[in-house]
Amino acid sequence: MHAVLVSGASSGIGAAAVTAIARAGMIAYAGVRTEADAAAAQALHRNVRALRLDVTDPASIAAARDAVRAGGVALTGLVNNAGIALGGPLESLPLDALRAQFDVNVFGAVALTQAFLPLLRERPSRIVFVGSVAGLVAIPYMSAYSASKFALRAFADALRIELRPSGIDVCLIEPGSVATPIWRKGRAQRDAMLARLPQDAPPYYRTAVESLVQATQTEERAGLPPALVAEAIVHALTARKPKAHHIIGAPARLGALMALLPPALHDRFLRATMRLP
């Protein structure tokens, strides 16, 4: 039996991935931040082992690595899934908040990968990064989130080549919108986004923020089920020849095509679909 560690496993894609990995007959280490989340993860399946993990805390990462090493099951997979979403006009985003976005989505994934590579290198293994359509097309008023996913794509693509001689495959999962709690968390920022706007901010910023909030409500209702993304993660972990990029869902495929459009067409289409001025 082999083991896989999944970060950000308390809900959404992470919880679905842990469940799917466990059902596939592997030990699934569920990286979560609280005791309550650990108890919930432990109840998902008998093959799940909850693990306290904060990807922004080096001590937490080191403790998780030691726990997995002492667990007695060979680690052959790492799923970098932990992520947060920050919205609002780039002009008014505090730099501290922007850094926090990257600390979780990018630097946390890199730190976790660096810490666990010695264990993964002991046998043929897989590293999976959970990206987004926002890493294919920069989303207005979600620029921080998009930038973090673009960066994650760059790290995954470079790491895939760097680790090939070690027998470690690197895969990037790029779904369209997924029905997860990240959208509710984003809507909870609405008042904060509006409060950050300076008094002399252009009036269209306020309108755009309201459009963004409405769009997240639509995305939560119409988004892909997390289980579908979990299936792609299991495939990336177990396929004999895994894909470098798993683009999942029509919106993600459309995003890949949009990335090829001339800027004028790209911008016109994006403004129209998001109902932006």
C-alpha positions in Angstrom: 0.0 0.0 0.0 1.2 3.5 -0.8 0.3 6.9 0.6 -0.6 10.3 -0.7 -0.6 13.7 1.1 -3.3 16.2 0.2 -3.0 19.8 1.5 -6.2 21.9 2.0 -8.2 18.8 2.7 -10.9 20.2 5.0 -13.5 20.8 2.2 -14.1 21.1 -1.5 -11.6 19.6 -3.9 -9.3 18.6 -1.0 -11.9 16.6 0.9 -13.2 15.0 -2.4 -9.6 14.1 -3.4 -8.9 12.5 0.0 -12.0 10.4 -0.3 -11.3 9.3 -3.8 -7.7 8.4 -3.0 -8.8 6.4 0.0 -11.4 4.6 -2.0 -8.7 3.7 -4.6 -6.9 1.7 -1.9 -4.3 4.2 -0.9 -3.6 5.8 2.4 -4.7 9.4 2.2 -3.1 11.9 4.5 -5.5 14.8 4.9 -3.7 18.0 5.6 -6.1 20.3 7.6 -5.6 23.2 10.0 -7.9 22.6 12.9 -8.8 19.7 15.2 -12.5 19.9 14.1 -11.4 19.6 10.5 -9.1 16.7 11.5 -12.0 14.8 13.1 -14.2 15.4 10.1 -11.5 14.2 7.7 -10.8 11.1 9.8 -14.4 10.1 9.4 -14.4 10.2 5.6 -12.9 6.7 5.1 -10.9 4.1 7.0 -7.8 4.8 4.8 -7.8 8.5 5.7 -5.2 9.8 8.2 -5.8 13.3 9.3 -2.7 15.5 9.7 -2.5 19.0 11.1 -0.9 21.1 8.4 -0.5 24.9 7.7 1.4 25.3 4.5 2.5 28.8 5.5 4.2 27.5 8.7 7.6 25.8 8.2 7.4 24.1 11.6 3.9 22.7 10.7 5.3 21.4 7.4 8.3 19.8 9.1 6.1 18.1 11.7 3.8 16.8 9.0 6.8 15.4 7.1 8.0 13.6 10.2 4.6 12.2 10.9 4.3 10.8 7.3 7.9 9.4 7.6 7.0 7.6 10.8 3.6 6.4 9.4 5.1 3.3 8.0 3.6 3.6 4.5 5.6 4.7 1.5 4.7 8.1 0.2 4.3 8.1 -3.6 2.1 11.2 -4.1 1.7 14.8 -3.0 -1.3 16.9 -4.0 -0.8 20.7 -3.5 -4.4 21.8 -3.2 -4.4 24.4 -0.3 -5.6 27.8 -1.6 -7.4 31.0 -0.9 -9.0 33.6 -3.2 -8.6 37.3 -2.8 -10.9 39.7 -4.8 -11.1 43.4 -5.5 -9.6 46.0 -7.8 -5.8 45.7 -7.9 -5.5 49.4 -7.2 -7.0 49.0 -3.7 -5.5 45.6 -2.7 -3.3 45.9 0.4 0.2 44.5 -0.3 -0.1 42.4 2.9 -3.2 40.7 1.5 -1.5 40.2 -1.8 1.4 38.6 -0.1 -0.9 36.3 1.9 -2.5 35.2 -1.4 0.9 34.1 -2.6 2.0 32.7 0.7 -0.8 30.1 0.6 -1.3 29.4 -3.1 2.3 29.6 -4.3 5.0 29.7 -1.6 3.0 27.2 0.5 2.9 24.7 -2.4 6.6 25.2 -3.1 7.6 24.8 0.6 5.5 21.6 0.9 7.1 20.2 -2.2 10.6 21.0 -1.1 10.0 19.4 2.3 8.6 16.2 0.9 10.8 15.7 -2.1 13.3 13.5 -0.1 10.5 11.1 0.7 9.0 11.1 -2.8 12.4 10.6 -4.4 12.8 7.2 -2.6 10.5 5.6 -5.3 8.6 6.5 -8.5 6.2 9.2 -7.3 3.8 11.9 -8.5 3.4 15.6 -7.5 0.0 17.2 -8.4 -0.7 20.9 -8.4 -4.3 22.1 -8.3 -4.4 25.1 -10.6 -7.4 26.8 -12.2 -8.8 28.3 -15.4 -7.7 31.5 -13.7 -4.2 30.4 -14.4 -5.0 30.4 -18.1 -6.9 33.7 -18.3 -6.3 36.6 -16.0 -9.6 37.4 -14.3 -10.4 41.1 -13.7 -11.0 41.9 -10.0 -9.5 38.5 -9.2 -6.0 39.5 -10.3 -4.2 38.3 -7.2 -5.8 34.9 -7.4 -5.1 34.6 -11.1 -1.5 35.7 -10.7 -1.0 33.0 -8.0 -2.4 30.3 -10.4 -0.3 31.6 -13.3 2.8 31.3 -11.0 1.7 27.8 -9.9 1.6 26.8 -13.6 5.1 28.1 -14.1 6.4 26.2 -11.1 4.7 23.0 -12.2 6.0 23.2 -15.8 9.6 23.9 -14.7 9.5 21.3 -11.9 8.2 18.6 -14.3 11.4 18.9 -16.3 13.7 19.3 -13.3 12.4 16.1 -11.6 12.1 13.8 -14.6 15.6 12.2 -13.9 14.3 11.4 -10.4 11.4 9.4 -11.6 8.9 11.9 -10.3 6.1 13.0 -12.6 4.5 16.5 -12.1 0.9 17.1 -13.1 -1.2 20.3 -13.2 -5.0 20.1 -12.7 -6.8 23.1 -14.3 -10.5 23.0 -13.7 -13.1 25.6 -14.5 -15.2 26.9 -11.7 -15.8 24.3 -9.0 -18.7 24.3 -6.5 -16.7 24.7 -3.3 -16.8 26.9 -0.2 -14.1 29.1 -1.7 -16.9 31.1 -3.4 -18.8 31.7 -0.1 -15.6 32.8 1.5 -15.1 35.2 -1.4 -18.5 36.7 -1.1 -17.9 37.2 2.6 -15.1 39.7 1.5 -17.7 41.9 -0.3 -17.9 44.5 2.4 -14.1 44.4 2.9 -13.6 44.9 -0.9 -15.9 47.9 -0.9 -14.4 49.3 2.3 -10.9 49.2 0.8 -11.9 51.5 -2.1 -10.7 55.0 -1.6 -13.3 57.8 -1.4 -12.2 59.1 -4.8 -12.2 55.7 -6.5 -13.9 55.5 -9.9 -17.6 54.7 -9.5 -17.4 51.7 -11.8 -15.2 49.9 -9.3 -18.2 49.6 -6.9 -20.4 48.3 -9.8 -17.7 45.8 -10.8 -17.4 44.4 -7.2 -21.2 43.8 -7.2 -20.9 42.1 -10.5 -18.1 39.9 -9.2 -20.2 38.9 -6.1 -23.1 38.0 -8.4 -20.8 36.0 -10.6 -19.5 33.9 -7.6 -23.1 33.0 -6.8 -23.6 31.7 -10.3 -20.3 29.9 -10.2 -21.2 28.2 -6.9 -24.5 26.9 -8.4 -23.2 25.9 -11.8 -19.6 24.9 -10.9 -18.1 21.4 -11.5 -18.7 18.9 -8.7 -15.5 18.5 -6.6 -15.7 14.7 -7.2 -15.0 15.3 -10.9 -11.8 17.1 -10.1 -10.9 14.4 -7.6 -11.2 11.8 -10.3 -8.7 13.7 -12.4 -6.3 13.9 -9.4 -6.5 10.1 -8.8 -5.8 9.6 -12.6 -2.8 11.9 -12.3 -1.6 9.9 -9.3 -2.1 6.4 -10.8 -2.0 6.5 -14.6 0.9 4.8 -16.3 1.5 7.9 -18.4 -0.1 10.9 -16.6 -0.9 14.1 -18.5 1.1 17.1 -17.8 -2.0 19.3 -17.8 -5.5 18.1 -17.0 -7.9 20.8 -18.3 -11.3 20.0 -16.8 -14.7 21.3 -17.9 -16.0 23.5 -20.8 -15.1 26.8 -19.1 -11.5 25.7 -18.6 -11.3 24.6 -22.3 -12.8 27.9 -23.3 -10.2 29.7 -21.2 -7.4 27.8 -22.9 -8.8 29.1 -26.3 -9.3 32.6 -24.9 -5.6 32.7 -24.0 -4.8 32.5 -27.7 -7.0 35.4 -28.8 -5.6 38.8 -29.7 -5.9 41.1 -26.7 -8.7 43.2 -28.2 -11.0 40.2 -28.7 -9.9 38.6 -25.4 -10.8 41.8 -23.5 -14.1 42.3 -25.2 -15.2 38.8 -24.6 -14.2 38.8 -20.9 -15.9 42.2 -20.3 -19.1 40.9 -21.9 -19.2 37.6 -20.0 -18.5 39.3 -16.7 -20.7 42.2 -17.4 -18.0 44.7 -16.8 -17.7 48.3 -18.1 
